[in-house]
Amino acid sequence: MTDPHAGPRAVPPPPRTRQLLLMAIPALLIGILSAVTLWALEAVADLLETAIWTTVPTALGIDPAGWWIILILTATGAAVGLVVWLVPGHGGVDSATTELISPPLRLMALPSLILVVVLALAGGVSLGPENPIIAINTALAVAVVTRLFKAVPQQIVLLLAAAATLGALFGTPVAAALVFTGVVAAAKAPGSLWDRLFLPLVAAGAGGAVSSMLGGGLGVVAGIEPYASTSIPLDALWGACVACAAVVAGLVGVYAFPYVWRAFRALKHPIIYTTLGGLILGILGFIGGPITLFKGLDQSAELLSDPDAYSAGQLALFTGIKIVALVVAAAAGFRGGRVFPSVFIGVSFGMLAHSLFPAIPLGLAVACGVLGLALAVARDGWIALFIAVAIVGDITLLPVLCVIILPAWLVVRSAPEMLIHTTTVDPDYLVPAKTA
């Protein structure tokens, strides 16, 4: 019981400059290693992708845009199912049940997780690397840093690794800063907001810098004319309509997601449901074409490189196919993130809106499409704003997007997350603790 005569409880002092500088050393190391790990993972996946989709079909005289898509996606599903079934670690934790930042995994789960992620990225599955690579980097960072720097708490290491990986994924610490502003603001810790953001920004800055030097990041060059409209109120109204419509389109997949996940899990065996998932993805890819495969960043750049080359019907097909593919891939046992594929869906949706209503500037339409889809899938307004501006490469859109996101957030705020909530603690987690 608290002594009523003890006086007010002492508030812990904020960290000293010397403490922040000393902690910056492991933060820098985590940032560098996280970027290198991401680069190595994607490099291996790119090599395998080239072999599967270019070298082998060319040698055999096969059109990789035909039935080869169905064959490769089905084989990828079977291979992932075999790893989940037989390899120790079982491919890590099902990505459908994990948030972007989750408790660290045991090291024994990493080889199988790396294997299934490489297979999915190379095989054309409509998922990104974000969830698995954050899980890989946090597990490695916790294992290494807590041994070399015993004074650094495990929870701090986890958050630094997550920040570093976000910086590496986007090629800049800005995305990590936006995400972690909410995390550290909610934390009960001494010091100003920037005291608490300092170490995550060190890790994210190092990760972003190394990733950029290695050729990483979003890598989408839109080539869209800069926004220079004088009718900003009307554009904001049009943009809000596009963003809200994009949110609704994304929420169709979000609401369907748990039902599709349960339908696949009703098949019990991982080989059965991942192979079936791969077959469905192959059929979808056959219908939509190669542009609807993979995580979607390169394919977004392909769409934006020649916006006039696609009809409204094609863009509507790309949008619908990719939404279904994202839901199936995420529900069928593949390991991967859902943010990057939502970027392609948003780009396609925005281009469709511009095609149907040419009065909407193309850059604004694309940014609003990406903003709406990212908001529906990631449920993070900062990330949605950042990606929307980054994709079109036009900072002049930011003021109007800050207005447009408000009604879009009202549409999405009460909707469910694209996440399966389970009460079972996965044995591959090192510590079943909260991440923040």
Residue pairs with C-beta under 8 A, 6 or more apart in sequence:
11 190
12 190
13 190
14 190
14 191
14 192
14 195
15 23
15 190
15 191
15 195
20 195
20 198
20 199
23 152
23 156
23 199
24 198
24 199
24 202
25 149
26 145
26 148
26 149
26 152
26 157
26 160
27 160
27 164
27 199
27 200
27 202
27 203
27 206
28 202
28 203
28 206
29 145
30 137
30 141
30 145
30 157
30 160
30 161
30 164
30 203
30 206
30 207
31 160
31 164
31 167
31 168
31 202
31 203
31 204
31 205
31 206
31 207
31 208
31 209
31 210
32 206
32 207
32 210
33 137
33 140
33 141
33 144
33 164
34 137
34 141
34 161
34 164
34 165
34 167
34 168
34 203
34 207
35 164
35 167
35 168
35 206
35 207
35 208
35 209
35 210
35 211
35 214
35 216
36 210
36 214
37 133
37 136
37 137
37 140
38 129
38 133
38 137
38 165
38 168
38 169
38 211
38 216
39 168
39 210
39 211
39 214
39 215
39 216
41 114
41 117
41 118
41 121
41 129
41 133
41 136
42 121
42 129
42 216
44 118
45 117
45 118
45 121
45 122
45 129
46 122
48 118
48 119
48 122
49 121
49 122
49 123
49 124
49 294
52 72
52 122
52 123
53 64
53 72
53 124
54 64
56 62
57 63
57 64
57 68
62 68
64 290
65 289
65 290
66 286
67 286
69 124
69 282
69 285
69 286
69 290
69 293
70 279
70 282
70 283
70 285
70 286
71 282
72 123
72 124
72 282
73 123
73 124
73 125
73 278
73 279
73 281
73 282
73 285
73 293
74 275
74 278
74 279
74 282
75 123
75 278
76 119
76 120
76 122
76 123
76 124
76 125
76 278
77 274
77 275
77 276
77 277
77 278
77 279
77 281
77 332
77 334
78 271
78 274
78 275
78 278
79 119
79 123
80 91
80 116
80 119
80 120
80 270
80 274
80 278
80 333
80 334
80 335
81 269
81 270
81 271
81 272
81 273
81 274
81 275
81 333
82 271
83 90
83 91
83 112
83 115
83 116
83 119
84 90
84 91
84 112
84 116
84 270
84 274
84 333
85 269
85 270
85 271
87 111
87 112
87 115
88 108
88 109
88 111
88 112
89 106
89 108
89 109
89 110
89 111
89 112
89 113
89 428
90 109
90 112
90 428
91 109
91 112
91 113
91 115
91 116
91 333
91 335
92 105
92 109
92 110
92 112
92 113
92 116
92 132
92 135
92 335
92 428
93 102
93 105
93 109
93 135
93 426
93 428
93 429
94 333
94 335
94 420
95 127
95 131
95 132
95 330
95 334
95 335
95 336
95 337
96 257
96 261
96 330
96 331
96 419
96 420
97 419
97 420
97 421
97 422
97 426
98 131
98 135
98 419
99 419
99 435
100 130
100 131
100 134
100 162
100 179
100 337
100 339
100 378
101 134
101 138
101 158
101 159
101 162
101 435
101 436
102 134
102 135
102 138
102 429
102 435
103 158
103 429
103 430
103 431
103 432
103 433
103 434
103 435
104 135
104 138
104 139
104 142
104 154
104 158
104 429
104 430
104 431
105 113
105 135
105 136
105 138
105 139
105 428
105 429
105 430
106 139
106 428
106 429
106 430
107 139
107 140
107 143
108 428
109 139
109 428
110 136
110 139
110 140
113 132
113 135
113 136
113 335
114 136
116 334
116 335
117 129
117 132
117 133
117 136
117 335
117 336
120 127
120 329
120 334
120 335
120 336
121 129
121 294
121 295
121 336
123 278
124 281
124 285
124 290
124 293
124 294
125 278
125 281
125 293
125 294
125 329
125 334
125 336
126 281
126 292
126 293
126 294
126 295
126 296
126 322
126 325
126 326
126 328
126 329
126 341
127 295
127 326
127 329
127 330
127 334
127 335
127 336
127 337
127 338
127 340
127 341
128 295
128 296
128 297
128 336
128 337
128 338
128 339
128 340
128 341
129 169
129 295
129 336
129 337
129 340
130 165
130 169
130 336
130 337
130 339
130 340
131 335
131 336
131 337
131 338
132 335
132 336
132 337
133 165
133 169
134 161
134 162
134 165
134 166
137 161
137 162
137 164
137 165
138 157
138 158
138 161
138 162
138 165
139 430
140 161
141 157
141 158
141 160
141 161
141 164
142 154
142 157
142 158
142 161
142 430
145 152
145 157
146 152
146 154
146 157
154 431
155 433
155 435
156 199
158 435
159 180
159 183
159 200
159 435
159 436
160 199
160 200
160 203
161 203
162 176
162 435
163 173
163 176
163 179
163 180
163 200
163 201
163 203
163 204
163 207
164 176
164 203
164 204
164 206
164 207
165 207
166 175
166 176
166 179
166 204
166 207
167 173
167 175
167 176
167 203
167 204
167 205
167 206
167 207
167 208
167 211
168 207
168 208
168 210
168 211
168 216
169 175
169 211
169 216
169 217
170 176
170 208
170 217
170 218
170 386
170 390
171 208
171 211
171 212
171 216
171 217
171 218
171 219
172 208
172 212
172 217
173 201
173 204
173 205
173 207
173 208
174 386
175 204
175 382
175 383
175 386
175 387
176 200
176 201
176 203
176 204
176 207
176 208
177 197
177 200
177 201
177 204
178 380
178 382
178 383
178 385
178 386
179 380
179 382
179 383
180 197
180 200
180 204
181 193
181 197
181 382
182 382
183 436
184 193
184 196
184 197
184 200
185 193
185 196
186 436
187 196
187 436
189 196
208 217
211 217
218 297
218 387
218 390
218 391
219 297
219 298
219 301
220 297
220 300
220 301
220 304
220 343
220 390
220 391
220 393
221 301
221 304
221 393
222 301
222 304
222 363
222 366
222 391
222 392
222 393
222 394
223 304
223 305
224 304
224 307
224 362
224 363
224 366
224 392
224 393
224 394
225 361
225 362
225 363
226 363
226 394
226 396
227 361
227 363
227 364
227 394
227 396
227 397
227 400
228 396
229 235
229 361
229 364
232 400
235 360
235 361
235 364
235 400
236 400
236 403
236 404
238 357
238 359
238 360
238 364
239 360
239 364
239 365
239 367
239 368
239 400
239 401
239 404
240 368
240 403
240 404
240 407
240 408
242 349
242 350
242 353
242 360
242 364
242 365
242 368
242 369
242 372
243 368
243 369
243 371
243 372
243 375
243 404
243 405
243 407
243 408
244 372
244 407
244 408
244 411
245 349
245 353
245 372
246 346
246 349
246 350
246 368
246 369
246 370
246 371
246 372
246 373
246 376
246 408
247 372
247 373
247 375
247 376
247 408
247 411
247 412
248 411
249 319
249 323
249 345
249 349
249 372
249 373
249 376
250 323
250 342
250 345
250 372
250 373
250 375
250 376
250 377
251 376
251 411
251 412
251 415
252 323
253 323
253 324
253 326
253 327
253 376
253 377
253 418
254 376
254 377
254 415
254 416
254 417
254 418
255 415
255 416
256 327
257 327
257 330
257 331
257 418
257 420
258 416
258 420
260 327
260 328
260 331
261 330
261 331
261 420
263 331
264 273
264 276
264 277
264 331
264 332
264 333
265 273
267 273
267 276
270 333
273 332
273 333
274 332
274 333
274 334
276 332
277 328
277 329
277 331
277 332
277 333
277 334
278 332
280 328
280 332
281 325
281 328
281 329
281 332
284 292
284 321
284 324
284 325
284 328
285 292
285 293
285 321
285 325
287 317
287 321
288 317
288 318
288 321
288 322
288 325
291 299
291 302
291 303
291 318
292 299
292 318
292 321
292 322
292 325
292 344
293 299
295 336
295 340
295 341
295 344
296 322
296 340
296 341
296 342
296 343
296 344
296 345
297 340
297 343
297 344
299 344
300 343
300 344
300 347
300 391
303 310
303 318
303 344
303 347
303 348
303 351
304 347
304 351
304 366
304 391
307 351
307 354
307 362
310 318
310 351
310 355
311 355
312 352
312 355
312 356
315 348
315 349
315 351
315 352
315 355
316 352
318 344
318 348
319 345
319 348
319 349
319 352
322 341
322 344
322 345
322 348
323 345
325 341
326 338
326 341
326 342
326 345
326 377
329 336
329 341
330 336
330 338
330 418
338 377
338 378
338 418
339 374
339 377
339 378
339 383
339 387
342 370
342 373
342 374
342 376
342 377
342 378
343 370
343 373
343 374
343 387
343 391
345 369
345 373
346 366
346 369
346 370
346 371
346 372
346 373
346 374
346 388
346 391
347 366
347 369
347 370
347 391
348 369
349 369
349 372
349 373
350 362
350 365
350 366
350 367
350 368
350 369
350 370
351 362
351 365
351 366
351 369
352 369
353 360
353 365
353 368
353 369
354 360
354 361
354 362
354 365
354 366
357 365
363 392
363 394
363 397
364 397
364 400
366 391
366 392
367 388
367 389
367 391
367 392
367 394
367 397
367 401
368 388
368 401
368 404
370 384
370 387
370 388
370 391
371 384
371 385
371 387
371 388
371 401
371 404
371 405
371 408
372 384
372 408
374 380
374 383
374 384
374 387
374 388
375 381
375 384
375 405
375 408
375 409
375 412
376 412
376 415
376 418
377 418
378 384
379 412
379 417
379 418
381 405
381 409
384 405
385 398
385 401
385 402
385 405
388 397
388 401
389 395
389 397
389 398
389 401
425 432
